[in-house]
Amino acid sequence: MAETQTEFPITVSEAAIAQIKRLVTKDGRPDVFLRVGVKGGGCSGFEYVMKLDVKNTPIDLEADLDGIKVVVDAKSAKFLQGSSLEYTGNLIGGGFKVENPNAARSCGCGTSFTPKNI
């Protein structure tokens, strides 16, 4: 079945891109990129997944953001459509955060969510 998704589902803030660049540089593997997705689990039903990866899958959507490759698989894309990936270096509550308009509710730590219409 052909994938009809053409627009990359998430935006990434400048601060997040800068941090991703630091992580990719520190990792050092050639062709490494950031994979963003969702999987079942967490205290609210789905949890966000972010990891450095080097293997693409046939259902991946990708974007080059200021020289950094960011990948979202098509299954996760429907849950992440319209989301933004933010980063703050604050000591308390800092790190990456997904602002997701498709979340009906999120857990207190912000790493899991319940999608709307479930």
C-alpha positions in Angstrom: 0.0 0.0 0.0 1.4 3.4 -1.0 2.0 5.9 1.8 0.0 9.1 1.2 1.8 11.1 4.0 4.0 13.7 2.3 4.4 16.4 4.9 6.8 15.7 7.7 4.6 15.3 10.8 6.7 17.3 13.4 8.5 20.6 13.6 11.8 20.8 15.6 12.8 24.0 17.5 16.2 25.6 16.9 17.2 24.6 20.5 16.3 21.0 19.8 18.2 20.9 16.5 21.3 22.3 18.3 21.1 19.6 21.0 20.5 16.9 18.3 23.6 18.1 16.5 25.6 17.8 19.8 24.3 14.2 20.3 25.0 13.2 16.7 28.5 14.6 16.9 29.2 12.8 20.3 27.8 9.6 18.9 30.3 9.7 16.0 28.7 6.9 13.8 28.5 7.8 10.1 24.9 8.2 8.8 23.5 8.5 12.4 20.1 10.3 12.7 17.4 11.0 15.2 14.4 8.7 15.2 11.2 10.0 16.8 8.1 7.8 17.3 5.5 6.4 19.6 4.9 3.0 21.0 2.3 1.4 23.2 3.0 1.7 26.9 3.7 4.3 29.5 1.2 5.5 32.1 -1.1 7.1 29.6 -1.3 4.4 26.8 1.4 5.6 24.4 4.9 6.8 25.0 7.3 8.9 23.0 10.5 7.3 21.7 13.6 9.2 20.6 16.8 7.5 19.8 19.8 7.8 17.6 19.6 5.3 14.8 21.4 4.3 11.6 18.8 1.9 9.9 15.9 3.2 7.9 12.7 1.2 7.3 10.5 1.2 4.2 7.8 3.2 6.1 10.1 6.0 7.3 9.4 9.7 6.6 12.5 11.9 6.9 13.5 15.5 7.0 16.8 17.3 6.8 16.7 20.0 9.4 19.8 22.2 9.2 21.9 19.3 8.2 20.5 16.9 10.7 18.4 13.9 9.5 15.2 13.3 11.6 13.0 10.3 10.9 9.5 9.3 11.9 7.9 6.0 10.9 4.5 6.3 9.1 2.7 4.5 11.9 3.9 7.1 14.5 3.3 10.0 12.1 -0.5 9.8 12.5 -0.1 10.3 16.3 2.6 13.0 15.9 1.0 15.1 13.1 1.3 18.8 14.0 3.6 18.1 17.0 6.7 20.1 17.8 9.9 18.8 19.4 11.3 21.3 21.9 14.4 21.3 24.0 15.3 23.2 27.2 18.5 22.9 29.2 16.8 23.7 32.5 18.1 21.7 35.4 14.6 20.8 36.6 12.2 19.7 33.9 14.8 20.2 31.1 15.4 18.0 28.1 13.4 17.1 25.0 9.6 17.6 25.1 7.0 16.8 22.5 4.1 19.3 22.2 1.4 17.1 20.7 -2.0 18.5 19.7 -3.3 15.0 19.3 -2.9 14.1 23.0 -6.1 14.1 24.9 -4.1 13.9 28.1 -0.4 13.4 29.1 1.2 11.9 32.2 2.9 14.1 34.7 6.4 13.5 33.4 5.4 14.2 29.8 6.8 11.0 28.3 3.5 9.3 27.6 0.1 10.4 26.3 -3.5 9.3 25.5 -4.4 10.1 21.9 -7.6 11.8 21.1 -10.4 9.6 19.6 -9.5 6.4 21.4 
